[in-house]
Amino acid sequence: MSLNRFHLTVMSAWFMTLVVVLGIGLTAGIEPSLTGALGAAGLGCVPAIILLMVFRGAPPRTIAEVLHHAEGSRDRAARASALENF
């Protein structure tokens, strides 16, 4: 499985929600601190990292795909050798 438009939309919505929540907190008078900044960075990055780990690339090939590819290469090799012998 790979990332599709839905996953990218979910990650974008997560980041925007985090920005809005932090903005509301700062306007409400919460004092910015190093601990708060690290916590916000953790909240912002962890879901995206999990999505990227789960959906890191194309799925592995199935047995049918492997056999189909092997059969196709064998047929091409047989045709090539038949043409050389002709």
Sequence and secondary structure as in RCSB ss.txt:
>XXXX:A:sequence
MSLNRFHLTVMSAWFMTLVVVLGIGLTAGIEPSLTGALGAAGLGCVPAIILLMVFRGAPPRTIAEVLHHAEGSRD
RAARASALENF
>XXXX:A:secstr
 B  HHHHHHHHHHHHHHHHHHHHHHHTT    HHHHHHHHHHHHHHHHHHHHHTBS     HHHHHHHHHHHHH
HHHHHHHHHH 
